[in-house]
Amino acid sequence: MTVTHSPDIPILIEDLTVAYREEPVLWDVDLTVPPGALMAIVGPNGAGKSTLIKAALDLVEKSAGRVLIFGKLYAHMRQHVAYVPQRGSVDWDFPTNALDVVTMGRYAKLGWVRRPDKSDRDIAFDSLTKVGMEAFADRQISQLSGGQQQRVFLARALAQQAQIYIMDEPFQGVDATTERAIIAVLKELQAHGRTVIVVHHDLESVPEYFDHVLLLNVKAIASGRVEDVFTPENLRATYGGRVDALIGKGA
Amino acid sequence: MDNLLLIFTDYTIRNVVLGALVLGVVSGTLSAFAVLRKQSLLGDTMSHAALPGVVIAFLVTGTREPVPLLIGAMIAGLLGTLFMNLVTANTRIKQDSAQGVVLAVFFGFGLALLSWVVRQPGAEHAGLNKFLFGQAAAIVESDVLTMLVIGSFALVLIALFWKEFKLISFDAQYAKTLGLPIARLDVLITTLIVIAVVVGLQMVGVVLMSAMIVAPGVAARQWTHRFGVMVALSALFGAGAGIIGALISSGAINVPTGPVIVLCITLIVIVSLLFAPARGIVWESMRQARRRRQLRAQIGQPTARGASYPRGVYKP
């Protein structure tokens, strides 16, 4: 399957393969993410969920395959894609406050040498407001709770004003307020026609939060609308026999 | 008062103070970045790695002119970094071990060369071993000018790439998704750290210059939660320690400048670690003790006898 022109498809992943040393972490993954999709990537530990989005974002090296954003290679389309990394990927003892971190989302638009001005800080403050963190704008980032830090990262991505949002486990270890705030933002992004991909670990909430899903275990087991592909058979193929305990009555 | 006036009138002291000022500001500024990027030990490796560069530059040019020697130091420092990256990328040796290997190999080679050169007849090599521990009193006006030019170059680049350096220091992966060339920025900031080391070599020497890349940033981090303030404080601490240390050392002959400057910056670090308002150990332990007392008082309230129970006795 080689699609050369797909300007309407936000994310098209073809033949993506990643290997650390000899061990393949991802094997020949194809994925089409339709416009306006709110897609969960689920799979067992070590299935390559984070690796998939990092490879798509050129953060880990691909052994094979390519990633097209609106029909063009990702390297030329970075400004359309906003990334929300895992909270644990940085040292939060960095000397700065929440608003300043969110303002970093404006740096790509600013280009070299130029400093952020008032309009950038206004956009950053609006983004903080969208995640319910406007009261913490001046707070030193090490003084924020884990959930608040996660929301700051989400706000930073919102400040990029991108078309596509890619998030790595945003619900990992966050409080209920944060989970609700993130869900509200995801739904609003979708309502504005944005496309969102989320690495997710809680199978139970998939049908409630998302409308598309990718079931991944090194290979792409299935992807598509939740009601079509989020089936016990596909889950069993993804997780092996342990799936009944994981999804409880649903299976 | 007479001593103070000497700063403006005495030729040697003026050079020493100006040189120390440049050294302190440049190394202090880069120190803030090195500490935040957890690259403090990189300065250590690069300053030691600079020694063979200095000696070889002397052997090649036959002069003790600072510019060729500093260029030699810079090339050796960058080679050391390159070597270190090659080791980390192609073997299972981790960054810290690779730094240790490069430091030992380059510095050992440099020392061997130096002791051989110093034993040769002739007077040209006379001041060469001052590069080990630094000698502020030997600084002349042209040295200060050289330091000023190199140092300003580094500071201008920091100012130009301020937000990019800040972002890659905080979250390099995210910076990459924004399209920043993080590998090139990495090389640039490493080069700037080498420049800071080179600027300080004549005054502080290769052995202790690393302290000026580590200490000012560590001290500055204690006093502020703001990035810009931290960088400025770091530069200020570097300059303060540099000037005071250089003055003490050039006042008392036969004390090399490097160790005195390092003692000054160490004092600043100790005071900062202990007494900085939000992060100081003293205040933190006082706050903890107060919280414990309050907690005990709250737990103890229901009983008439107050908060104290014998240790180890189970209380239903």
Interface residues (C-beta under 8 A of the other chain):
Chain A: L57 D58 L59 R78 Q79 V81 A82 Y83 P85 S89 V90 D91 F94 P95 T96 N97 D100 V101 M104 Y107 A108 L110 W112 V113 R115 P116 Q140 R156 Q160
Chain B: L36 K38 L160 F161 W162 K163 E164 K166 L167 S169 F170 D171 Q173 Y174 A175 K176 T177 L178 G179 L180 R221 T224 H225 R226 F227 V229 M230
